Amino acid sequence: MDAHAKQPVLEADPEQFHPGLQLVAGLGPVVFNAALFFWFWGQWSVLLALAGVWVVLGFVNVLLVEWVTRRSGRGVAETVRLLANLVGSVVGGTATHWHPLAWVFVPYSLLLFSGVDRWVRHRTAVYLGVVAVAALGSGAEPGMTLAFLLLGVFGFLVSEKRITALRGVLEQVLRQRGELEKAHQALAQTHGELEAAHQELQQLHQRALEQERLSSLGMLAAGVAHEINNPMSFVTSNVNSMLRDLRDEPNLSEVMKEYVDDVLPATLDGIKRVNTIVGDLRRFARGDPEAHTSYELDAEVETALRIVHGQLSHVRVEKELGGVGRSVGRPRQLVQVLVNLLVNAGQATASGGLVRIRTRRDAESIHVEVSDTGTGMSEETKRHLFEPFFTTKPSGEGTGLGLSVVHGIVKSHGGHIEVESEEGKGTCFKLRLPLVPPLLQYEPSTDGGMRRRKG
């Protein structure tokens, strides 16, 4: 038990723990005084003195002690009670020539003095000493004086022991209550942690389902692209054959000449575009591990723009390709990076806004910037931007994995990614990629491409 919990116990009176004790404590003096009044009936001077003592002690014990307790504490109040009862015992004993009924007040008063503060024994010693001196000095019989003093002492000691036992029980109860409160708090905290863990588990389960769905969609996209590729090969071959055959015909009508000159070449361009998109989709959706290879970043940018064309149809798209040449990496992963950044830019930008992608090259690195004129981000969002599963999109519209994956791919290439954003003004992602990822045996060649290092 701490000091704050123990202090009220040390200063408390038994009456606080046993409210019925006050009733019994007040009934005792009434009975004793009634007996004295009956015994000394007709001796009016004695009765007058006893009545005065009764009134004063009643006022002190019922009203004054409680007032002093509220003002100054239980210790001071008990001292006031002692002084009042001391005066009452001496006056009553002297008036009755220390009749046994008057002596009864002495041990009875000691029962009321048995508090639990540290001055209780000192007050008791003072009380008994003054009563003994006053009694013997006013002619009390020594044997009677000794008998009631001994009765008072041992009555006090027994009462004190009972109070001590009561205090021990009370301290134990308070300690158990404190432990129960701590246990309840710990249980409530554990319940809160379990609830939070359960919610997090549900979120992880939902994200796992989302990831599984995305994986399934990727496999489905690859399958669909494969299925489209086969018939498109026949269409391409047949249209090419038709165009060649018509061009070999010497006498074509004006309508057929229009087909040869305009319609079929335009159809072949459309077919070529479909084949290119299908090829991009197949390459992007493949889930097998990708080896490092030589690639041209500007070509991968074009691939990413074709994939996200539908996502950017509501905005203006500007591209500034700096002819960065060839470098080494995992081009399919880099297309994934560009697709994620372009899709995010399109989603953050209102109709009529601008999405821009730029590339450039320096002596050691290639640089890509994807910027938009969209809503921008707060500082709090930027701090958590690359954390897995963090998203500001509404539920069901994002998994919070896109930028985490982007960050991981860029880091795996030995590169660096930065973000600049201001709310209401837009966002710019800046990527720096080494020409060759660390530890790979490639170097730039004189023709702008890449070649294996010698030695």
C-alpha positions, 0 to 999 in steps of 0.5 A: 500500500502506498503512503497516500493510501495508508495515511487515512488509515493511520489517522482514522478513528474506529468510529469511521469504520463502525458507524453504529459505535457512535450510537453505543458510545453516546448511550453509555454516558446517558445510562451512567448519568441516569444512574448517578442522578438516581443515586444522588437524587436530592443532593442538588449541588451534586446533580447540578455539577453532573448536569453541567458536566453532561451538557458540556461533554455532550456538546464537545463529543457530538458537535465540537469534536466533529468540527475540529476534525474537519478543520484540523484533523483527527489527532487534534480532535482527539486531544480536545476530546481528552481534555473535555473528558478529563475535566468532566471526569475530575469534576464529576468524581470530585462532586460525587466524592469518587463514587464507583459510578463516577469512576466508570467514566474513566475506563469508558473514556479510555475506550473512546481514546483508542484511536490509531494515531501515534499520539494515542498512548501519550494522551492516555498517559496524561489522562490517567496521570491527571485523574489519579492525582486529582482523585488522590488529592481530593480524598479518593480511596487508594484501592478504588483508584488503583482498581479503576486505573488498572481497569482503564489501562487494560481496557485501553490495551485490549481496545488498542489491540482490536483497533490494530487488528481492524487496521490490519484487516482494513489495510489488507482490504485496501491493498486487495482492492488496489490489486483488483483495480490494477488487475482490472486496468491490466485486463482492460488494457489487454482487452484493448490490445486484443481488440486492436490486434483483432482489427489489425488481423482483419485488415491483414486478412483483407489485404491478403485477399486483395493481394490474392485478387490482384495476383489472380487478375495478373494471371488472368491478364496474362492469359487474356493477352496470350489468347488475344495474341494468337488470333491477332497474329492471324488477323495481322497476317491476313490483312498484310496478305490482302494488302499485298495482293491488292497492290499487285492487281493492275485494274482496281476500282477507285473504291479498292484503291482507297482501301489499298492507299488508306483503309488497309494501312490504317487498319494495319497501324491499328492492329500493330497498336493492339499487338503492342499493347497486348505484348506490353500487357503480357510482359507486365503481367508475367510473374516469373523472376526477371533477370537483369538485362540491358534496356532503354528507359525511354522505350519503357516509358512509352510502354508504361504510357500505353498501359495507363492510357485509359487512366490518364484520358481525363488529363493532359499528358506531357512527356519530355524524353531526354534520349537517356540511352541504354542501361542495365536493370529489370525493365519489367519492374521499372515499367511497374514503377512508372505505371504506379506513379502515373496511375497515382498522378492521374487519380490525384489530378482533376479533369483538365489537369496536367501529368508530366513525365521527364527523363534525363541522364548524367555521367553516372545515373538516369533520372525520371520525374513524374509530376502532376498538378493534383491535390498534393499531400500533407506532411503527415502523409509524406512521412508514411508514404512508402509504408506498406498498406498505408493509403489515403484512398477510400476503402476498396479503392487501394491496398496501400502497396503501390508506393511501397513496391515502388520504393522496394524496386528502386532500392533493389536497383541501387537507386533513390526516390524523393517526393516533393508535394504541397497541398493544393499544388501537386506532387513530383516524384524524382527517381535516380537510377544508376546506369548499372546496379551495384555488383553487376559486371556491366559498363557503358559502351562507346555507342551509348549501349551497355557491355560486360566489364572486362576482367 
